[in-house]
Amino acid sequence: MEYQRSDRVGDLLLEVISELLRRDIRDPRVRDVALTAVRMSKDLRHARVFFNLLGGAAAEHDAAAVGLKSASGFIRTKAAKQLNLRFAPELEFTYDESADEAQRIDALLKQVKPQD
């Protein structure tokens, strides 16, 4: 299976944005954000960044999304300079519901089969 350039750039973008959130962003709304994945378009002009919240604070994901959106210009500029890309990709932050869904399925399975 081939590893597309968009996948490689997405992986690097995930690392760069994670480091920027940890080091440079001081917004309290994004304090508990953990990035899970980045999906890049083939032309590298659009990036969908998936995030989750640490500590299971899923109810606060709207505030975190607003905080990430407000910081997206800063993140976009810094990331494009660090990755030396011709075009800075548009960033779209999306809450990753897979952990919530996994917890829901786990709870349903525990109801069906009680522990011995």
Short mmCIF file of the C-alpha atoms (twelve columns), coordinates in Angstrom:
data_MODEL
# 
_entry.id   MODEL 
# 
loop_
_atom_site.group_PDB 
_atom_site.id 
_atom_site.type_symbol 
_atom_site.label_atom_id 
_atom_site.label_alt_id 
_atom_site.label_comp_id 
_atom_site.label_asym_id 
_atom_site.label_seq_id 
_atom_site.Cartn_x 
_atom_site.Cartn_y 
_atom_site.Cartn_z 
_atom_site.pdbx_PDB_model_num 
ATOM 1   C CA . MET A 1   0.000   0.000   0.000  1 
ATOM 2   C CA . GLU A 2   1.366   3.385   -0.979 1 
ATOM 3   C CA . TYR A 3   1.796   6.139   1.523  1 
ATOM 4   C CA . GLN A 4   0.445   9.319   -0.058 1 
ATOM 5   C CA . ARG A 5   2.204   12.661  0.317  1 
ATOM 6   C CA . SER A 6   -0.977  14.079  1.837  1 
ATOM 7   C CA . ASP A 7   -0.783  11.399  4.562  1 
ATOM 8   C CA . ARG A 8   2.848   12.251  5.336  1 
ATOM 9   C CA . VAL A 9   2.124   15.983  5.467  1 
ATOM 10  C CA . GLY A 10  -0.917  15.277  7.645  1 
ATOM 11  C CA . ASP A 11  1.222   13.333  10.119 1 
ATOM 12  C CA . LEU A 12  3.760   16.159  10.266 1 
ATOM 13  C CA . LEU A 13  0.998   18.727  10.633 1 
ATOM 14  C CA . LEU A 14  -0.429  16.757  13.571 1 
ATOM 15  C CA . GLU A 15  2.942   16.893  15.334 1 
ATOM 16  C CA . VAL A 16  3.428   20.607  14.637 1 
ATOM 17  C CA . ILE A 17  -0.065  21.607  15.787 1 
ATOM 18  C CA . SER A 18  0.248   19.451  18.919 1 
ATOM 19  C CA . GLU A 19  3.498   21.188  19.799 1 
ATOM 20  C CA . LEU A 20  2.006   24.628  19.140 1 
ATOM 21  C CA . LEU A 21  -0.977  23.860  21.378 1 
ATOM 22  C CA . ARG A 22  1.299   22.650  24.128 1 
ATOM 23  C CA . ARG A 23  3.856   25.437  23.904 1 
ATOM 24  C CA . ASP A 24  2.350   28.604  22.412 1 
ATOM 25  C CA . ILE A 25  -1.440  28.635  22.780 1 
ATOM 26  C CA . ARG A 26  -2.573  29.968  26.168 1 
ATOM 27  C CA . ASP A 27  -6.338  29.848  25.598 1 
ATOM 28  C CA . PRO A 28  -7.961  27.987  28.556 1 
ATOM 29  C CA . ARG A 29  -10.611 26.539  26.221 1 
ATOM 30  C CA . VAL A 30  -7.992  24.398  24.468 1 
ATOM 31  C CA . ARG A 31  -6.122  23.359  27.609 1 
ATOM 32  C CA . ASP A 32  -7.463  19.776  27.611 1 
ATOM 33  C CA . VAL A 33  -7.414  19.211  23.838 1 
ATOM 34  C CA . ALA A 34  -5.707  16.118  22.453 1 
ATOM 35  C CA . LEU A 35  -5.339  15.855  18.694 1 
ATOM 36  C CA . THR A 36  -6.189  12.444  17.275 1 
ATOM 37  C CA . ALA A 37  -5.767  12.672  13.488 1 
ATOM 38  C CA . VAL A 38  -5.361  14.957  10.489 1 
ATOM 39  C CA . ARG A 39  -6.918  14.286  7.091  1 
ATOM 40  C CA . MET A 40  -5.370  16.329  4.289  1 
ATOM 41  C CA . SER A 41  -6.842  16.916  0.868  1 
ATOM 42  C CA . LYS A 42  -4.774  15.593  -2.032 1 
ATOM 43  C CA . ASP A 43  -3.775  19.126  -3.063 1 
ATOM 44  C CA . LEU A 44  -2.658  19.926  0.546  1 
ATOM 45  C CA . ARG A 45  -4.847  23.037  0.715  1 
ATOM 46  C CA . HIS A 46  -7.350  21.782  3.289  1 
ATOM 47  C CA . ALA A 47  -6.766  19.918  6.547  1 
ATOM 48  C CA . ARG A 48  -9.425  18.473  8.827  1 
ATOM 49  C CA . VAL A 49  -7.950  18.179  12.318 1 
ATOM 50  C CA . PHE A 50  -9.735  15.793  14.687 1 
ATOM 51  C CA . PHE A 51  -9.506  16.413  18.409 1 
ATOM 52  C CA . ASN A 52  -10.717 14.887  21.636 1 
ATOM 53  C CA . LEU A 53  -10.748 16.190  25.196 1 
ATOM 54  C CA . LEU A 54  -8.659  14.714  27.986 1 
ATOM 55  C CA . GLY A 55  -10.428 13.698  31.147 1 
ATOM 56  C CA . GLY A 56  -13.660 12.762  29.448 1 
ATOM 57  C CA . ALA A 57  -15.030 16.318  29.400 1 
ATOM 58  C CA . ALA A 58  -17.012 15.675  26.219 1 
ATOM 59  C CA . ALA A 59  -19.641 18.286  27.145 1 
ATOM 60  C CA . GLU A 60  -17.056 21.057  26.695 1 
ATOM 61  C CA . HIS A 61  -16.132 20.169  23.122 1 
ATOM 62  C CA . ASP A 62  -18.070 23.120  21.670 1 
ATOM 63  C CA . ALA A 63  -16.014 25.609  23.700 1 
ATOM 64  C CA . ALA A 64  -12.819 23.831  22.680 1 
ATOM 65  C CA . ALA A 65  -13.847 23.980  19.007 1 
ATOM 66  C CA . VAL A 66  -14.442 27.741  19.309 1 
ATOM 67  C CA . GLY A 67  -11.041 28.180  20.960 1 
ATOM 68  C CA . LEU A 68  -9.310  26.174  18.247 1 
ATOM 69  C CA . LYS A 69  -11.099 28.107  15.526 1 
ATOM 70  C CA . SER A 70  -10.006 31.415  17.041 1 
ATOM 71  C CA . ALA A 71  -6.391  30.203  17.125 1 
ATOM 72  C CA . SER A 72  -6.504  28.657  13.646 1 
ATOM 73  C CA . GLY A 73  -4.951  31.682  11.894 1 
ATOM 74  C CA . PHE A 74  -1.959  31.661  14.225 1 
ATOM 75  C CA . ILE A 75  -1.642  27.866  13.982 1 
ATOM 76  C CA . ARG A 76  -1.959  27.955  10.196 1 
ATOM 77  C CA . THR A 77  0.788   30.566  9.799  1 
ATOM 78  C CA . LYS A 78  3.222   28.880  12.182 1 
ATOM 79  C CA . ALA A 79  2.611   25.402  10.760 1 
ATOM 80  C CA . ALA A 80  3.087   26.504  7.150  1 
ATOM 81  C CA . LYS A 81  6.392   28.183  8.022  1 
ATOM 82  C CA . GLN A 82  7.608   25.182  9.992  1 
ATOM 83  C CA . LEU A 83  6.649   22.661  7.306  1 
ATOM 84  C CA . ASN A 84  7.889   24.910  4.490  1 
ATOM 85  C CA . LEU A 85  4.715   24.458  2.450  1 
ATOM 86  C CA . ARG A 86  3.927   26.563  -0.602 1 
ATOM 87  C CA . PHE A 87  0.335   27.071  0.546  1 
ATOM 88  C CA . ALA A 88  -0.856  27.191  4.135  1 
ATOM 89  C CA . PRO A 89  -3.693  24.669  4.419  1 
ATOM 90  C CA . GLU A 90  -7.100  25.803  5.636  1 
ATOM 91  C CA . LEU A 91  -7.659  24.223  9.054  1 
ATOM 92  C CA . GLU A 92  -10.996 22.778  10.103 1 
ATOM 93  C CA . PHE A 93  -11.232 21.430  13.648 1 
ATOM 94  C CA . THR A 94  -13.693 18.581  14.204 1 
ATOM 95  C CA . TYR A 95  -14.535 16.817  17.454 1 
ATOM 96  C CA . ASP A 96  -13.600 13.125  17.252 1 
ATOM 97  C CA . GLU A 97  -16.535 11.145  18.614 1 
ATOM 98  C CA . SER A 98  -14.893 7.717   18.327 1 
ATOM 99  C CA . ALA A 99  -13.883 7.562   22.012 1 
ATOM 100 C CA . ASP A 100 -17.404 8.501   23.121 1 
ATOM 101 C CA . GLU A 101 -18.855 5.883   20.799 1 
ATOM 102 C CA . ALA A 102 -16.443 3.244   22.133 1 
ATOM 103 C CA . GLN A 103 -17.502 4.018   25.714 1 
ATOM 104 C CA . ARG A 104 -21.169 3.748   24.745 1 
ATOM 105 C CA . ILE A 105 -20.620 0.365   23.068 1 
ATOM 106 C CA . ASP A 106 -18.613 -0.867  26.054 1 
ATOM 107 C CA . ALA A 107 -21.446 0.114   28.418 1 
ATOM 108 C CA . LEU A 108 -23.979 -1.703  26.222 1 
ATOM 109 C CA . LEU A 109 -21.834 -4.830  26.151 1 
ATOM 110 C CA . LYS A 110 -21.515 -4.787  29.941 1 
ATOM 111 C CA . GLN A 111 -25.303 -4.624  30.235 1 
ATOM 112 C CA . VAL A 112 -25.740 -7.617  27.936 1 
ATOM 113 C CA . LYS A 113 -23.092 -9.815  29.575 1 
ATOM 114 C CA . PRO A 114 -22.756 -9.275  33.323 1 
ATOM 115 C CA . GLN A 115 -19.323 -9.861  34.837 1 
ATOM 116 C CA . ASP A 116 -18.893 -13.123 36.784 1 
# 
